[in-house]
Amino acid sequence: VKVHCVGLIFRDLLQVQGLYPSSYAFAADSSERDDYVGLEFAGTVVCQGNEAKQTYALGDRVFGIVSRQGAFRSHLLLNMVNVVKAPDGFSMEELASLPIAFLTVLLALKEGAR
């Protein structure tokens, strides 16, 4: 995915200031560090694996969440479960701000509805 926009959240601000409680102390190796910045992104599909060809076409607008790498890159190699095809009517900036907010609301509704 070619990255067009990255969403920043409060966690990212804490991270760059060194105030975010890292889970690195519990990591098996350095590949599990969580010191990356930018969890949310929006972009376009520029390459796809065999499974992705059934769901995404080249040029599709997508958005999602990255893990263990951060989205501040020109391109991302992602698992399909972390990406969603973008609905019409949203700008790339709006799409990049949706995933964490949506998941926070979803978790609150699920936990609060018990």
Secondary structure, 3 states (H helix, E strand, C coil): CEEEEEECCHHHHHHHCCCCCCCHHHCCCHHHCCCCCCCEEEEECCCCCCCHHHCCCCCCEEEEECCCCCCCCCECCCCHHHEEECCCCCCHHHHHCHHHHHHHHHHHHHHHCC
